[in-house]
Structure formats: structure tokens, C-alpha cells
């Protein structure tokens, strides 16, 4: 575990800032520094080349001093294409193709990565920076065909022309956008071409940046700061390939998603871990450094305690180091935020303990399967830019309901439609041999592809009316039997999403029923089935969302469904504990169970396990205890 301080260098203040940096690194035990040329609280568009020349000269002097102090020196290229738009004067506006979002309005000062002039400019910027002698150069997360201010991507003349040529169609920016958002076969063909062109342009630019850096010094590592996997999918990104293109012959270097820009609760806390874990699961042999960013860098929006908790969750997810955008970008002396200085210094032992306990272990739980092609197969029911982003609500909701998860194939897996569409028949058959949980989209996809016989139910009509769901099976619903839950039919109907009414086979086991406005049964809402492949399947007729899932009765039912799918073989079960999220990692000898109380209430938690439960000091612990608000508790599970 190592600390990496990210610092914006202001030209008139760099000498004072250098002394401040050295003093902080000594005080807080910070090993490495990444220097940035732009304050994003002032500007988020790239500078003319002359600015980078001046900064490279300054970085050379700073780097010499840092090396004498035993501090690693790298560069975070803060802006190369533009994060957010601004109306700049001509002297600060670059002569490259402007980014065009789904609004179809060209930006003023953010640029398209496909522009070959821009690519030449980017190569020159990194060449200048490489000459200053850094160990690593990180390209920031404005390197993408998905601007910070939009959902979808670029519809500039370059994208329109290249997509039209590949598809053999006459396209305008508007017709291209409409095809990308559509669901017809032609729409999907155009969407696929647009995504391929996006990624091909990014890959070409990345290779050019790598070559420019390594022509100066082959030892400099080139890394990328990223967004989340759903956004990567929209862009058509193959992340392992893109990171290798930047890295060249060096080890790939990535800063994945994992942000928290304010004090967080509930799902926001779970997302800190899950977004990062999903990205890490797609990579092999990459160095992962997380990002703790307190944007807009004020304790009025994010405090010390939340900053510390975010750092712990990053270590739990498996980060090799932490890049810290903790202090503001304005050059404020660090001593004016002494609380942050002390936090960095004092938290290290706990972070190192988490890293040591986590090392060598793999996430184990409900497999939340993912495909980078999900944006291609996503059914965009609303025909909106937001509707194209692959839905991943389960990534957060399952842990909140007390269910451990992993982003790789497991003994029991969850499958939704956009991922199911990307799988081969052979892959689906293998999943059906184990434990499989399906939502409405997953059920529809597998039924349409001829796997209905293995699911234990069929559907002849969809839910189009006022309705609720009632829990009916006492063995699985316990004291919640008879409770009603919302189906969200009214919201889903407005989004043109229609849920299947299930008809179970005689040998299947229904768990809930859908009621009409008169409280009369009109279909089944969830059922279990053991198929001829000896696999166990649970079908949920709903869509995973907080509206329908964030209920104690639903959590109780889901935990019992998963106990059935796991054939009672899971290493532990968590009983109740509202908003207590489990994260579980294990190797061949020991399991690491982290329990996070994501709420502001003290929660009584019961961990049931056939194994031995211990504290991190080795002492045995009873399976029932209280978790304080926002407490992260680490426990060990072993055979003896």
C-alpha cells in the first residue's frame, strides 16, 4: 500500500508549493506525488502547447528535488481533451473538432479524440512531459468519447462521416443519435459501428501517446484514469486492450471508478466498493491505484470520517495504492487543513492491515455477471441517452440486502437481459447447471432463446395494470408471509417496460403472487425450480430497483432464495441488519468478511456460519453483535 498525493501546481507559486509538498510527505508518510498543470476549480479545457512547455520545465525542477528527498515523482495530465465545456477566448481555444454530445450542440472548448490534429497535439504534450523525468504519466479521465456533461458520446462530423461510411448509410448527427438510441436491427448495426469507431479512435490515440512517451524514455509508465464499466461499454471500450496500448511493454496502470464527492449513506457507500471491484474484475496483471477525491474539496460537503471510510473501502476492494485528490486545487497551504494531514498519517496502519488481510483472496458470493457489450444489447425502452447506460442496480442493492457478491462467475449467479444477450448457448447452459437467479429481462431473454424448459415457468402476458406483489410461501417468507410489495408497474409502464406474469410449471415452487386492483391473483411473481440439468433456478418477474427491492421482507425472501440456490453451501448468512452490506473474500484457508453499516442507525447483526468466526486479532467472536453507524467491521472465517 502506498500513498500518492495529487497536486495542482500554480506557476507563480510552485516554489512555495514544493516546500509544502515535501513537508507534507515527510509528515504523513506519502511515498509518491503526481503533479497536475490545471486547477479544475478554474478551468477544465486543455491549454495551448506553450502552457505545457512551461509546466514541463517547472516539473523538471520539482522532480529533481523530490528525488533527492526520496519521493517518487509522476505527472497527472489533468486535461487533454476537456472535462466540461467553457466559452473561452480565442487564445485559449484549440483548432480541433469540437465534441458534440447527444444535445447535438458543438462544445466550445472540449474536443473529439478522433481528430488526428488533436492526436498529434496530445502526443506533443506527453513528449514534453516525458522529458521532465517522471516515473509515470497518468492521462486523466477526459480521455473518452463520453464527455462529463453528457451520457452518451460524440456525434461530431468525424463520428457521423466514419459511421456512415462503415454502414453504407447517409447519416446526419441527429439520425446517427437516433439510431444509437434505437432498438431495431438497423439501429443496432449503426450503434455497433459507432461504438467500434469510438474505440478505434481511442486505441489509435492511446498508442500514439505511448509511443511518444517511450521514445523519450521506455521506462516511464503510462496509465489511464477511468470512469465506470457501464460508461466504458457505451464507448465500445475493451479496457484490457486500451490499458495495454497505453502501457506498451510496461505493466498496465489504471485508476478505476470509486469516487465519493460528498458524505455518503446507504447505496452510495456500497457503490464506492462495487464500482471499483467491477472494473478490477475485468483486468489481469494491472497495477490498480484508487482515487480519493473530495471534489469540490471542502469539508462542508465531505468530512474526514467519510474520507477515511472511502480509503478503507478502496483497500478492501484490492487497490495497490491510493491517489489522493483530498486537498483543494487552489494551492492552499496544507497546514490550513491539518485534519487531512493527520488523517493520512494516522490511518496508514489500518489501511495496511486491510491490505494484508485482503491480499491473495478472491471475492466470493452471488456472481453479478458483466459484459462489455452490454450497451450494445441493452434494450433502450425510453429511447433516451440515459436509457442506453446498462442498468446495474443490483450491484448495490444485493449487498444492501445482506447478500455478498462477486463480479465473476460463481456457484450461484445473477443474470439480467443485457448480459444474457451477449452469452453463447453453451455459456447459458453451464449457468443453468448451477444456481441461477433471473430478473424479468433475464427470463425474457432465456425464454426467447429456447431455454424456457429449464426455468420452471412461462409467461403468456405482461403486467399492464394496477398491481402489487404478495409474499405467499411461509418457508421462504417466514413472518413476512402475506406482506405486500410494490411492483412499480406505474413507473415502468411510463418507461415502456412491461413485466412478465409468470405461470409456474406444476413441479415448480411459487413464492409470491401478483394481485390486481381488487387484490385478486393474476400471476406469479417469483418461483423456484430444479431443472433436468440438476441446476436450480429462481425467476423474479420484477426489475431490480430500490423501489421494489429495498424492503426487509424482500431481503428476507432473497436471502432464503439464495440459500436454496447455494444448496445451503454458502460460508455464512447475514440475518437482518438493515443497510448492513457484507463484502466477502477468501482463499483456500481463510475468509475475510467485511460488514459495513451504511446507515445512521445502530444495527444488531447476526452472522450464521458453520465455521469459526474470529476478530482480526484471532480471538473468537459470537455471531451476534451491534454495528455503529458507518462502522466497517472486519472478521475472519476459518475451518477451525
C-alpha positions in Angstrom: 0.0 0.0 0.0 1.3 3.4 -0.9 0.0 7.0 -0.8 0.1 9.1 -4.0 -0.5 12.8 -3.5 -2.1 14.6 -6.5 -1.2 18.3 -6.5 -2.1 21.1 -8.9 1.0 23.3 -9.5 0.2 27.0 -9.9 3.0 28.6 -11.9 3.6 31.7 -9.7 3.5 29.6 -6.6 5.5 26.4 -7.5 8.5 27.1 -5.3 6.4 27.6 -2.2 4.2 24.7 -3.1 7.3 22.5 -3.5 8.3 23.1 0.1 4.8 22.5 1.2 4.7 19.1 -0.7 8.0 17.9 0.8 6.9 18.9 4.3 3.6 17.0 4.0 5.2 13.9 2.5 7.6 13.8 5.5 4.9 14.4 8.0 2.3 11.9 6.6 4.5 9.3 5.1 3.5 9.9 1.5 5.7 8.0 -1.0 4.8 9.4 -4.4 3.4 12.6 -5.9 1.5 13.3 -9.1 1.8 16.8 -10.4 -1.1 18.5 -12.3 -1.0 21.5 -14.5 -4.6 22.6 -14.3 -6.9 23.6 -11.5 -10.3 22.1 -12.3 -11.9 24.7 -10.0 -10.7 27.3 -12.5 -10.8 25.6 -15.9 -11.5 22.1 -17.4 -10.4 22.6 -21.0 -6.9 21.8 -22.4 -4.3 24.6 -22.7 -2.4 25.6 -25.8 1.0 23.9 -26.0 3.0 26.7 -24.6 1.5 26.1 -21.2 2.6 22.5 -21.2 6.2 23.6 -22.2 6.3 25.9 -19.2 4.9 23.3 -16.9 7.4 20.7 -18.1 10.3 23.0 -17.2 8.9 23.5 -13.8 8.2 19.8 -13.3 11.9 19.1 -14.2 13.0 21.2 -11.2 10.4 19.8 -8.9 11.2 16.3 -9.9 14.9 16.8 -9.1 14.1 18.0 -5.6 11.6 15.2 -4.9 14.1 12.5 -6.0 16.6 14.0 -3.6 14.0 13.7 -0.8 13.3 10.1 -1.7 9.8 10.9 -3.0 8.5 9.4 -6.3 7.6 11.9 -9.0 4.9 11.4 -11.6 2.6 13.5 -13.7 -1.2 13.5 -13.8 -2.0 15.1 -17.2 -5.1 16.9 -15.8 -6.7 17.8 -19.0 -6.0 16.7 -22.6 -9.4 16.7 -24.3 -11.6 18.6 -21.9 -13.8 17.5 -18.9 -16.5 20.2 -19.2 -17.2 22.9 -21.7 -16.5 26.6 -21.3 -16.8 29.7 -23.5 -13.1 30.6 -23.8 -11.4 33.4 -25.6 -9.8 32.6 -29.0 -6.3 32.5 -27.5 -7.3 29.5 -25.2 -9.4 27.7 -27.8 -7.7 24.9 -29.8 -8.3 24.4 -33.6 -9.6 20.8 -33.3 -13.0 19.2 -34.0 -15.3 20.0 -31.1 -17.1 17.4 -29.1 -20.8 17.1 -29.8 -23.0 15.5 -27.2 -26.5 14.0 -27.5 -27.8 17.5 -27.4 -26.2 17.9 -30.9 -24.8 21.2 -29.9 -21.0 21.5 -30.5 -18.9 22.3 -27.4 -16.8 25.4 -27.3 -13.6 24.0 -25.8 -13.7 20.2 -25.5 -12.5 18.1 -28.4 -13.1 14.8 -30.2 -10.5 12.1 -29.7 -10.9 11.0 -33.4 -9.4 14.3 -34.7 -5.9 13.5 -36.0 -4.8 17.0 -35.3 -5.8 16.6 -31.7 -4.0 13.3 -31.5 -0.8 15.0 -32.7 -1.3 17.7 -30.1 -1.7 15.0 -27.4 1.5 13.3 -28.5 3.4 16.5 -28.2 2.1 17.3 -24.8 3.1 13.9 -23.3 6.5 14.1 -25.1 7.2 17.4 -23.3 6.1 15.9 -20.0 8.2 12.8 -20.5 11.3 15.0 -20.9 10.8 16.2 -17.3 11.8 12.7 -16.0 8.6 11.3 -14.3 8.3 7.7 -13.2 4.7 7.6 -14.6 2.3 9.8 -16.6 -1.4 9.4 -15.9 -3.8 10.5 -18.6 -6.9 11.9 -16.9 -10.5 10.7 -17.4 -11.3 13.3 -20.0 -9.7 10.8 -22.4 -13.0 9.3 -23.5 -15.7 9.7 -26.1 -18.2 10.5 -23.4 -18.0 14.0 -22.0 -18.5 14.6 -18.3 -21.5 16.8 -19.2 -23.4 14.1 -21.2 -24.5 10.5 -21.0 -23.9 9.1 -24.4 -21.0 10.1 -26.6 -19.8 12.1 -29.6 -21.9 13.0 -32.7 -19.4 15.3 -34.3 -18.8 15.4 -38.1 -16.0 12.9 -37.8 -18.2 10.3 -36.0 -21.0 10.9 -38.4 -18.8 10.6 -41.5 -17.0 7.5 -40.3 -20.1 5.7 -39.1 -22.0 6.5 -42.3 -19.1 5.1 -44.4 -18.9 1.9 -42.4 -22.6 1.3 -42.5 -23.2 2.4 -46.1 -25.8 4.9 -45.0 -26.5 8.6 -45.3 -26.4 10.0 -41.8 -26.7 13.3 -40.0 -25.8 13.9 -36.4 -29.5 13.6 -35.5 -30.1 10.4 -37.4 -26.9 8.9 -36.0 -28.0 9.7 -32.5 -31.5 8.3 -33.1 -30.0 5.1 -34.5 -27.7 4.8 -31.5 -30.7 5.1 -29.2 -33.0 2.8 -31.1 -33.8 -0.9 -30.8 -34.4 -2.0 -34.4 -31.9 -4.3 -36.2 -30.6 -1.4 -38.3 -30.3 0.7 -35.2 -28.2 -1.9 -33.5 -26.0 -2.2 -36.6 -25.4 1.5 -36.6 -24.8 1.5 -32.8 -22.2 -1.2 -33.1 -20.4 0.7 -35.9 -20.4 3.9 -33.8 -19.0 2.1 -30.8 -16.3 0.4 -32.9 -15.3 3.8 -34.3 -15.2 5.3 -30.9 -12.9 2.7 -29.6 -10.7 2.5 -32.7 -10.1 6.2 -32.4 -9.3 5.9 -28.7 -7.0 3.0 -29.3 -5.1 4.9 -32.0 -4.7 7.9 -29.8 -3.5 5.7 -26.8 -0.9 4.0 -29.0 0.4 7.4 -30.2 0.7 8.7 -26.6 2.5 5.5 -25.6 5.0 5.8 -28.5 5.6 9.5 -27.8 6.4 8.9 -24.2 8.5 5.8 -24.7 10.5 7.4 -27.5 11.8 9.7 -24.7 12.2 7.0 -22.0 10.9 3.4 -22.3 10.8 3.0 -18.6 8.1 5.7 -18.0 4.8 4.1 -17.2 1.7 5.4 -18.8 -1.6 4.9 -17.1 -5.3 5.9 -17.5 -7.8 7.3 -15.1 -11.2 5.8 -15.9 -14.9 6.0 -15.5 -17.2 3.0 -14.7 -17.7 -0.1 -16.8 -21.3 0.9 -18.0 -19.8 4.0 -19.5 -16.9 2.1 -21.0 -19.4 -0.2 -22.6 -21.3 2.7 -24.2 -18.0 3.8 -25.8 -17.2 0.3 -27.1 -14.1 0.1 -24.9 -12.1 -3.1 -24.4 -10.4 -1.9 -21.2 -7.6 -4.5 -21.0 -6.7 -3.7 -24.6 -6.8 0.0 -24.0 -4.7 -0.1 -20.9 -2.1 -2.3 -22.7 -2.0 0.2 -25.5 -1.1 3.0 -23.1 1.4 0.8 -21.2 3.4 -0.6 -24.1 5.9 -3.0 -22.7 5.4 -1.8 -19.1 2.8 -3.1 -16.6 -0.7 -1.7 -17.2 -1.6 1.1 -14.8 -5.2 2.0 -14.0 -7.2 4.2 -11.7 -10.7 2.8 -11.8 -14.0 4.2 -10.6 -14.6 4.5 -6.9 -15.5 8.1 -6.2 -17.4 9.8 -3.4 -17.7 13.5 -3.7 -19.7 14.1 -0.5 -20.7 12.5 2.7 -22.4 9.2 1.7 -25.1 6.8 3.0 -26.6 3.5 2.1 -26.1 2.7 -1.6 -23.7 5.5 -2.2 -21.3 3.8 0.2 -21.7 0.4 -1.3 -21.1 1.9 -4.8 -17.6 3.1 -3.7 -16.5 -0.5 -3.3 -18.6 -2.1 -6.1 -17.8 0.3 -9.0 -14.1 -0.3 -8.3 -14.5 -4.0 -7.8 -16.4 -4.4 -11.1 -13.6 -2.6 -13.0 -10.8 -4.6 -11.3 -12.6 -7.9 -12.2 -12.1 -7.1 -15.9 -8.3 -6.8 -15.6 -5.3 -9.1 -15.1 -1.8 -8.1 -14.1 -2.6 -4.4 -13.8 -1.5 -2.1 -11.0 -4.6 -0.5 -9.5 -4.5 2.8 -7.8 -7.7 4.2 -6.4 -8.9 7.8 -6.3 -10.0 9.5 -3.1 -11.3 12.8 -4.4 -13.1 15.3 -2.2 -14.4 17.5 -5.0 -15.2 20.3 -4.7 -12.6 20.0 -1.9 -14.3 21.3 1.1 -15.3 19.7 4.4 -18.6 21.5 4.1 -19.6 18.7 1.7 -17.3 15.8 2.7 -15.8 15.3 6.1 -12.7 13.5 7.5 -14.7 10.4 8.6 -16.1 9.8 5.1 -12.7 10.3 3.5 -11.2 7.7 5.8 -14.1 5.2 5.2 -13.6 5.6 1.4 -9.9 4.8 1.7 -10.7 1.7 3.7 -13.2 0.5 1.1 -10.6 1.0 -1.6 -8.1 -1.1 0.2 -10.9 -3.7 0.8 -11.6 -3.8 -3.0 -7.9 -4.5 -3.6 -6.2 -1.3 -4.5 -2.4 -1.3 -4.7 -2.2 2.3 -3.7 -4.4 5.4 -3.2 -4.2 8.6 -5.3 -5.3 11.5 -3.1 -7.2 14.5 -4.5 -8.0 15.3 -0.9 -6.8 18.9 -0.7 -8.2 21.6 -2.8 -6.7 22.5 -6.2 -6.2 26.2 -5.3 -2.7 25.9 -3.8 -4.0 26.3 -0.2 -1.2 25.6 2.3 -1.7 22.1 3.7 -1.4 23.3 7.3 -4.7 25.1 6.9 -6.3 21.6 6.6 -4.4 19.9 9.3 -7.2 17.4 9.8 -6.4 15.9 6.4 -2.7 15.8 7.1 -3.3 13.9 10.4 -5.8 11.6 8.8 -3.3 10.5 6.1 -0.6 9.9 8.7 -2.8 8.2 11.3 -4.8 5.9 9.0 -1.9 4.1 7.5 -1.7 1.2 10.0 -5.4 0.4 9.5 -5.1 0.6 5.7 -2.0 -1.7 5.7 -3.9 -4.2 7.9 -6.8 -4.3 5.5 -4.4 -4.7 2.5 -2.6 -7.5 4.2 -5.9 -9.4 5.1 -7.3 -8.9 1.6 -4.1 -9.9 -0.3 -4.4 -13.1 -2.2 -8.1 -13.5 -1.6 -10.9 -13.5 -4.2 -14.4 -12.1 -3.9 -17.0 -14.8 -3.3 -20.7 -14.5 -3.3 -23.6 -14.1 -5.8 -21.9 -13.7 -9.2 -23.0 -10.4 -10.8 -22.1 -11.2 -14.4 -21.0 -8.4 -16.7 -20.2 -8.0 -20.4 -18.5 -5.0 -22.0 -21.0 -5.5 -24.8 -24.0 -4.8 -22.5 -24.6 -1.3 -24.0 -24.9 -2.9 -27.4 -27.6 -5.4 -26.3 -29.3 -3.1 -23.8 -33.0 -2.5 -24.8 -33.5 1.2 -24.6 -37.2 1.3 -23.8 -37.2 5.1 -23.3 -35.2 6.0 -26.4 -33.1 8.3 -24.2 -29.4 8.8 -23.7 -29.7 7.7 -20.1 -31.6 4.6 -21.2 -28.6 3.3 -23.1 -26.5 3.0 -20.0 -26.5 -0.6 -18.9 -28.6 -1.0 -15.7 -26.6 -2.3 -12.7 -28.9 -1.5 -9.7 -28.3 -5.0 -8.3 -24.6 -4.3 -7.8 -25.6 -2.0 -4.9 -28.9 -3.4 -3.8 -27.8 -7.0 -3.3 -25.1 -6.1 -0.7 -27.5 -3.6 1.0 -29.9 -6.5 1.5 -27.2 -8.6 3.1 -26.0 -10.6 0.2 -22.3 -10.9 -0.6 -21.4 -10.5 -4.3 -18.6 -11.0 -6.8 -18.0 -9.8 -10.3 -17.0 -13.2 -11.7 -18.8 -16.5 -12.4 -19.6 -18.2 -9.1 -21.5 -21.3 -7.8 -24.7 -19.1 -7.9 -25.0 -16.2 -10.4 -27.4 -13.4 -11.3 -28.2 -12.8 -14.9 -30.0 -9.8 -16.5 -31.1 -9.4 -20.1 -28.4 -7.1 -21.4 -25.7 -9.6 -20.2 -27.6 -12.7 -21.2 -27.8 -11.5 -24.8 -24.0 -11.4 -25.0 -23.6 -15.1 -23.9 -23.4 -18.1 -26.1 -25.8 -21.0 -25.8 -23.0 -23.1 -24.3 -22.3 -20.4 -21.6 -26.0 -20.2 -20.7 -26.3 -24.0 -20.4 -23.4 -24.0 -18.0 -25.0 -21.4 -15.8 -28.2 -23.4 -15.8 -26.3 -26.3 -14.4 -25.5 -24.3 -11.2 -27.6 -21.9 -9.2 -29.1 -19.1 -11.3 -31.2 -16.0 -10.3 -33.0 -14.3 -13.2 -34.8 -10.9 -13.3 -37.6 -10.2 -15.8 -35.2 -9.3 -18.6 -33.0 -12.3 -18.0 -36.1 -14.6 -18.0 -37.4 -13.0 -21.2 -34.0 -13.4 -23.0 -33.5 -17.0 -22.0 -37.1 -17.9 -22.9 -36.8 -16.2 -26.3 -33.5 -18.1 -26.9 -35.2 -21.5 -26.3 -34.1 -22.2 -22.6 -37.7 -21.9 -21.2 -37.8 -25.7 -20.3 -35.0 -25.2 -17.8 -36.7 -22.2 -16.0 -39.8 -23.8 -14.5 -42.2 -21.2 -15.7 -43.5 -19.4 -18.8 -45.4 -16.2 -19.5 -48.3 -15.6 -21.8 -48.9 -11.9 -21.0 -47.3 -8.9 -19.3 -48.3 -6.8 -16.4 -50.3 -3.8 -17.7 -52.5 -2.9 -14.7 -52.7 -1.6 -11.1 -50.9 -4.3 -9.1 -49.0 -5.4 -6.0 -47.0 -8.5 -5.1 -47.9 -10.6 -2.1 -45.5 -13.0 -0.3 -47.1 -16.4 -0.1 -44.6 -19.2 0.8 -44.1 -19.3 4.6 -41.0 -21.5 4.4 -39.2 -18.8 2.4 -41.1 -15.7 3.6 -41.4 -16.5 7.3 -43.3 -13.9 9.4 -43.4 -11.7 6.3 -45.9 -14.1 4.6 -48.9 -12.1 3.5 -46.9 -8.9 3.2 -47.5 -6.7 0.1 -44.7 -5.3 -2.0 -44.8 -2.7 -4.9 -44.4 -3.9 -8.5 -43.6 -0.4 -9.7 -46.0 -1.1 -12.6 -46.9 2.6 -12.9 -43.3 3.9 -13.3 -42.2 1.0 -15.5 -45.3 1.4 -17.8 -44.4 5.0 -18.4 -40.9 3.8 -19.5 -42.4 1.2 -21.8 -41.2 -1.7 -19.6 -43.7 -4.5 -19.2 -43.0 -7.3 -16.7 -44.0 -10.9 -17.4 -46.7 -12.6 -15.4 -45.2 -16.0 -14.6 -47.1 -19.3 -14.9 -45.1 -21.9 -12.9 -44.9 -25.5 -14.0 -46.6 -28.0 -11.7 -43.3 -29.1 -10.2 -42.0 -25.5 -9.7 -42.5 -23.7 -6.4 -44.2 -20.3 -6.5 -43.1 -17.9 -3.7 -45.2 -14.8 -4.4 -48.2 -13.8 -6.4 -49.2 -10.7 -8.3 -52.5 -9.1 -7.3 -54.7 -6.8 -9.3 -56.5 -3.7 -8.1 -59.2 -5.9 -6.4 -56.4 -7.9 -4.7 -57.1 -11.0 -6.8 -54.2 -13.1 -8.1 -53.4 -12.6 -11.7 -50.0 -14.3 -11.9 -46.8 -15.5 -10.1 -44.1 -13.0 -9.1 -41.3 -15.4 -8.1 -40.7 -19.1 -8.4 -38.1 -21.8 -7.8 -37.3 -24.8 -10.0 -34.8 -27.7 -10.1 -34.2 -28.5 -13.8 -33.2 -31.6 -15.7 -29.6 -30.3 -15.8 -29.7 -30.6 -11.9 -29.4 -26.8 -11.7 -31.6 -24.7 -9.5 -33.2 -21.6 -10.9 -35.1 -18.7 -9.3 -37.1 -16.4 -11.5 -38.2 -12.9 -10.4 -40.8 -11.3 -12.5 -39.7 -7.8 -11.5 -36.9 -5.4 -12.3 -34.1 -4.8 -9.8 -34.7 -1.4 -8.3 -34.7 0.3 -4.9 -38.5 0.9 -5.3 -39.3 -2.8 -5.3 -36.3 -4.3 -3.5 -35.3 -2.1 -0.6 -37.7 -3.8 1.9 -36.9 -6.1 4.9 -39.5 -8.6 3.6 -37.8 -8.7 0.2 -34.4 -9.0 1.8 -35.6 -12.0 3.9 -37.1 -13.7 0.8 -34.0 -13.1 -1.3 -31.6 -14.5 1.4 -33.7 -17.7 1.6 -33.8 -17.9 -2.2 -30.1 -17.8 -2.4 -29.8 -20.3 0.5 -31.8 -22.7 -1.8 -29.7 -21.9 -4.9 -26.5 -22.4 -2.9 -27.9 -25.7 -1.5 -27.1 -24.3 2.0 -23.4 -24.3 1.0 -22.6 -20.6 1.5 -19.9 -19.9 4.0 -22.1 -17.6 6.1 -25.5 -15.9 6.0 -26.4 -12.5 7.4 -29.7 -12.2 9.3 -31.5 -8.9 9.1 -29.3 -5.9 9.9 -30.9 -3.2 7.7 -28.4 -1.5 5.4 -25.6 -3.7 6.6 -23.6 -4.7 3.5 -21.3 -7.7 3.5 -18.2 -8.0 1.3 -16.5 -11.4 1.4 -13.1 -12.5 0.1 -11.5 -15.9 0.6 -8.5 -18.0 -0.3 -8.1 -21.7 0.3 -7.6 -21.3 4.0 -9.4 -18.3 5.3 -12.3 -15.9 4.5 -12.3 -12.2 5.1 -15.8 -10.8 5.9 -16.2 -7.1 6.0 -19.5 -5.7 7.3 -20.4 -2.1 6.6 -23.2 -0.3 8.4 -24.2 2.1 5.6 -26.8 3.9 7.7 -27.1 6.2 10.7 -28.8 3.7 13.0 -27.1 1.2 15.3 -27.8 -2.3 13.9 -27.9 -5.6 15.6 -26.3 -8.1 13.2 -26.4 -11.9 13.3 -23.8 -13.9 11.3 -24.7 -17.6 10.9 -21.8 -19.9 9.9 -20.8 -23.5 10.3 -17.2 -22.3 10.5 -15.3 -20.4 13.2 -15.8 -16.6 13.3 -12.8 -14.6 14.7 -11.8 -11.0 15.1 -8.7 -9.8 13.2 -6.6 -10.4 16.4 -7.5 -14.1 16.3 -10.0 -14.0 19.2 -13.2 -15.9 18.6 -16.3 -13.8 18.4 -20.0 -14.6 18.9 -22.0 -14.3 15.7 -24.3 -11.6 17.1 -23.1 -8.0 17.8 -24.0 -4.4 17.1 -22.6 -2.2 14.4 -22.4 1.5 15.0 -23.4 4.0 12.3 -20.9 3.9 9.3 -18.8 1.3 11.1 -16.7 -1.1 8.9 -16.0 -4.3 10.9 -13.6 -7.0 9.7 -14.0 -10.6 10.7 -12.2 -13.8 9.7 -13.9 -17.1 8.9 -11.9 -20.3 9.1 -12.5 -24.0 9.4 -11.0 -24.1 13.0 
